[in-house]
Amino acid sequence: MLDASGRLDVDARYEMLRNSISGTMSQFHMARDRQSDEIVGLKILDEEKSAYFEARFKGLNKPSEGDIAVGLSHPNIVRTYAYGRTTMGNQYILMEFLSGRGLNFLVAEKHPILDGQHLELMKQMAEAVGAVHQAGFIHRDVCPRNFICDIDTGSLKLIDFGLTLPATKAFMQPGNRTGTPQYMSPEIARRRHTDQRVDIFSLGVTFYQLMASEFPWPSSDMTGKVAMLHDTQEPIDLLGVRPDLNPELVRLIHQCIAAQPDGRPQTMPAVLRSLNLIKSATA
């Protein structure tokens, strides 16, 4: 229900069904549309945190998270229906509600849904990130937390475009060090020039964690400092952790997490092609 100025009256339109989940820059609600009875996901952005992030790109005409999300259409990306401002002045994003669980929880629990599905899930993740790249963006926060897995079907979808930027020269300049440190590429950590290959690095760390249930660079440090290990220490050999894995898959994962961008697969389609040539995750 929109008011005369086109703003959403959240309480009039939606019934909140679950306590909100706090994200880095937002609150996420499971809600029921009072008009259609549909269950949806409603994301309310934190204005102060969002403004702080957006200030990094002053004068560059950066598209908002809603602008970006609503334009992405792929089976492995959460569907975004609408965005705008609420009557309270906050930005909101309305999307499909995903009833599954974060891949991070499934990996931590070694959930049985993952058994025998690792390679298929990797392909779906590569498809999702590839679709973001095809649309002209860099996700910049690829990690297990941002993949929601449907327990019944074993499929997953990519979420959260709060840090996503256009893959254009103006937005790839050195200096923007944002993301999740454990998955952050050396280019971001060292404030160097970036491009879509930063997502290939983060996806490689995600693949490694999916297969090993640990990071390539184990550390008790959960601050941004942990990202500094990514070009100063060699990652632990995944085959040493999981000797049962297919060496071709291990080789691909290690290529994805190469410290230098030129050492990685250069595009997401290249990652997907390699995955499609691998017949099994295990030897």
C-alpha distance (Angstrom), angle and dihedral (degrees) to the residues before:
residue distance angle dihedral
M1 . . .
L2 3.80 . .
D3 3.78 125.5 .
A4 3.81 124.9 -134.3
S5 3.82 91.0 -80.3
G6 3.81 92.4 52.5
R7 3.81 95.3 -105.1
L8 3.79 122.7 140.8
D9 3.81 120.1 -112.7
V10 3.79 96.4 -149.5
D11 3.81 98.1 -170.2
A12 3.81 93.2 47.0
R13 3.81 93.9 48.9
Y14 3.81 103.9 34.2
E15 3.78 139.7 44.7
M16 3.79 111.3 -150.0
L17 3.81 108.8 -131.9
R18 3.76 102.4 -178.3
N19 3.79 138.9 27.6
S20 3.77 110.3 -86.8
I21 3.80 120.8 -99.5
S22 3.78 115.0 -132.6
G23 3.77 116.6 -132.2
T24 3.79 130.7 -176.7
M25 3.80 93.1 -86.1
S26 3.80 105.1 4.0
Q27 3.79 152.2 36.3
F28 3.80 118.3 -116.0
H29 3.81 122.5 -152.7
M30 3.77 135.1 -170.8
A31 3.78 102.7 -139.7
R32 3.81 142.2 175.6
D33 3.78 118.5 -132.8
R34 3.80 104.7 -128.5
Q35 3.82 90.7 -152.0
S36 3.82 102.1 46.9
D37 3.84 99.9 19.0
E38 3.82 86.9 -130.2
I39 3.81 119.1 148.0
V40 3.79 110.0 -127.3
G41 3.77 141.7 169.5
L42 3.80 115.3 -112.3
K43 3.79 118.8 -165.8
I44 3.80 118.1 -166.3
L45 3.79 113.4 -166.4
D46 3.79 123.3 -137.5
E47 3.79 102.7 -118.6
E48 3.80 97.1 -152.6
K49 3.81 95.2 48.9
S50 3.79 92.8 42.0
A51 3.80 91.9 49.9
Y52 3.82 90.6 50.1
F53 3.80 90.6 53.4
E54 3.80 94.7 43.3
A55 3.83 90.7 50.2
R56 3.81 88.4 70.6
F57 3.80 88.4 70.2
K58 3.78 101.2 41.8
G59 3.79 111.6 160.2
L60 3.81 94.5 13.9
N61 3.81 96.9 97.9
K62 3.79 91.9 -125.3
P63 3.81 114.4 -166.2
S64 3.80 114.4 -119.3
E65 3.80 122.9 -114.2
G66 3.80 88.2 -104.1
D67 3.83 91.7 51.1
I68 3.79 90.1 53.4
A69 3.81 99.0 41.0
V70 3.81 97.1 48.2
G71 3.80 90.4 54.7
L72 3.81 95.0 54.7
S73 3.80 115.6 93.5
H74 3.80 120.0 175.5
P75 3.82 135.7 123.7
N76 3.82 89.7 -116.5
I77 3.81 96.5 49.0
V78 3.80 124.5 77.9
R79 3.81 111.3 -105.6
T80 3.79 115.5 -116.7
Y81 3.80 115.9 -155.9
A82 3.80 105.9 -177.7
Y83 3.79 145.1 -19.3
G84 3.77 138.5 -166.1
R85 3.78 139.2 108.9
T86 3.77 131.7 -47.3
T87 3.80 124.4 -130.4
M88 3.83 85.3 -101.8
G89 3.80 90.1 60.0
N90 3.81 98.4 -108.5
Q91 3.78 123.2 131.7
Y92 3.80 113.6 -114.3
I93 3.80 135.4 -169.3
L94 3.80 120.9 -158.9
M95 3.80 116.5 -155.0
E96 3.76 144.6 155.6
F97 3.79 113.3 -72.9
L98 3.81 111.9 -118.1
S99 3.79 111.0 -152.7
G100 3.79 94.7 -166.3
R101 3.80 130.7 94.0
G102 3.77 134.1 -98.9
L103 3.79 113.7 -93.0
N104 3.81 87.5 -128.9
F105 3.81 90.7 66.1
L106 3.80 93.0 45.6
V107 3.80 91.4 51.2
A108 3.82 92.3 47.4
E109 3.81 90.9 49.8
K110 3.82 94.0 41.1
H111 3.79 84.5 -130.5
P112 3.82 115.6 -155.0
I113 3.82 90.7 -125.6
L114 3.82 86.1 75.3
D115 3.81 93.8 57.2
G116 3.77 109.2 114.8
Q117 3.82 91.4 -8.0
H118 3.81 101.1 88.7
L119 3.79 97.0 102.7
E120 3.81 93.4 44.9
L121 3.81 91.4 49.7
M122 3.79 90.7 49.5
K123 3.81 90.1 53.4
Q124 3.80 90.9 50.5
M125 3.81 91.1 49.5
A126 3.80 90.8 49.6
E127 3.82 90.1 48.7
A128 3.81 91.3 51.7
V129 3.79 96.4 48.1
G130 3.78 89.5 42.4
A131 3.81 89.7 56.3
V132 3.81 89.9 53.0
H133 3.79 89.4 51.5
Q134 3.80 92.4 46.0
A135 3.81 88.3 54.8
G136 3.82 88.7 56.3
F137 3.80 102.2 -101.2
I138 3.81 143.7 111.5
H139 3.80 113.4 -136.2
R140 3.83 94.3 -155.4
D141 3.82 95.7 -170.5
V142 3.79 105.3 64.3
C143 3.81 107.4 157.0
P144 3.84 137.9 127.3
R145 3.82 91.1 -92.5
N146 3.80 89.5 64.8
F147 3.79 95.7 54.9
I148 3.81 116.2 79.5
C149 3.79 114.2 -158.6
D150 3.80 123.8 -153.3
I151 3.82 104.6 -134.7
D152 3.81 92.7 -155.2
T153 3.80 98.9 50.7
G154 3.80 102.5 24.6
S155 3.80 90.6 -129.5
L156 3.77 125.3 127.8
K157 3.79 141.1 -155.5
L158 3.80 133.1 -152.3
I159 3.81 116.6 -123.2
D160 3.82 141.4 178.7
F161 3.78 119.3 53.0
G162 3.78 95.9 -178.9
L163 3.82 93.1 120.6
T164 3.80 96.6 33.7
L165 3.80 116.8 127.3
P166 3.80 137.0 -175.6
A167 3.79 113.1 -92.8
T168 3.79 91.6 -123.6
K169 3.80 131.9 120.6
A170 3.80 95.0 -103.7
F171 3.81 92.5 57.0
M172 3.80 97.6 41.0
Q173 3.79 97.4 61.6
P174 3.83 119.4 122.8
G175 3.78 119.0 -89.1
N176 3.81 109.7 56.9
R177 3.81 103.3 109.6
T178 3.80 102.4 177.0
G179 3.79 130.6 133.5
T180 3.80 140.0 72.5
P181 3.83 107.3 -46.6
Q182 3.81 97.9 -141.1
Y183 3.81 89.8 58.4
M184 3.80 99.0 33.9
S185 3.79 119.4 124.9
P186 3.81 119.3 -126.4
E187 3.83 89.8 -113.6
I188 3.79 91.2 62.0
A189 3.80 94.8 39.6
R190 3.83 91.6 50.3
R191 3.83 93.5 42.1
R192 3.79 94.1 -117.7
H193 3.79 132.3 145.3
T194 3.80 110.7 -64.6
D195 3.80 138.2 -159.7
Q196 3.81 138.1 165.8
R197 3.79 90.9 -63.8
V198 3.82 88.9 79.4
D199 3.81 86.4 72.8
I200 3.80 90.7 50.8
F201 3.80 88.7 56.4
S202 3.81 92.5 49.1
L203 3.79 91.3 46.5
G204 3.79 89.3 51.2
V205 3.80 91.0 54.5
T206 3.81 88.2 48.5
F207 3.82 90.4 51.4
Y208 3.80 90.7 48.8
Q209 3.80 92.0 50.5
L210 3.81 91.2 46.9
M211 3.80 90.2 56.0
A212 3.81 100.4 36.5
S213 3.83 103.9 27.2
E214 3.79 87.1 -132.3
F215 3.79 139.6 72.2
P216 3.81 126.1 -91.3
W217 3.81 86.6 -123.9
P218 3.83 106.3 38.9
S219 3.79 112.6 -155.1
S220 3.78 137.9 155.7
D221 3.80 88.4 -142.3
M222 3.79 109.7 100.8
T223 3.81 95.1 177.7
G224 3.78 127.3 95.7
K225 3.80 89.6 -85.8
V226 3.80 91.1 78.6
A227 3.82 89.3 70.5
M228 3.81 89.0 64.6
L229 3.82 88.5 71.1
H230 3.78 91.3 65.5
D231 3.79 94.8 82.8
T232 3.79 100.7 22.6
Q233 3.82 100.6 54.3
E234 3.77 131.1 43.0
P235 3.80 113.1 -116.3
I236 3.77 117.0 -110.7
D237 3.80 109.5 -93.5
L238 3.80 105.7 -101.0
L239 3.80 91.0 -151.7
G240 3.80 88.2 58.6
V241 3.80 89.6 54.7
R242 3.82 94.7 41.5
P243 3.83 108.9 22.5
D244 3.81 89.1 172.8
L245 3.80 93.0 67.7
N246 3.78 125.6 106.9
P247 3.83 106.2 -96.7
E248 3.82 90.0 -140.1
L249 3.80 90.5 58.7
V250 3.80 91.7 46.2
R251 3.81 90.0 50.1
L252 3.80 91.2 52.4
I253 3.81 93.6 48.6
H254 3.80 91.7 50.2
Q255 3.80 90.2 48.7
C256 3.80 90.0 53.4
I257 3.82 91.7 54.2
A258 3.80 95.4 46.8
A259 3.81 110.9 140.5
Q260 3.80 92.4 -130.0
P261 3.82 117.2 60.9
D262 3.83 91.2 -137.5
G263 3.80 88.9 61.0
R264 3.81 92.9 59.7
P265 3.79 129.6 77.4
Q266 3.80 101.1 -80.5
T267 3.80 99.4 -135.7
M268 3.79 139.4 22.1
P269 3.82 91.2 -116.0
A270 3.81 86.7 58.3
V271 3.81 90.0 53.0
L272 3.79 90.8 48.7
R273 3.80 92.8 48.1
S274 3.80 90.0 53.9
L275 3.80 91.4 48.0
N276 3.80 90.9 50.7
L277 3.80 90.6 54.7
I278 3.81 91.3 55.3
K279 3.79 110.1 88.4
S280 3.79 99.2 -168.2
A281 3.80 138.0 11.5
T282 3.79 90.6 -134.3
A283 3.78 129.3 58.2
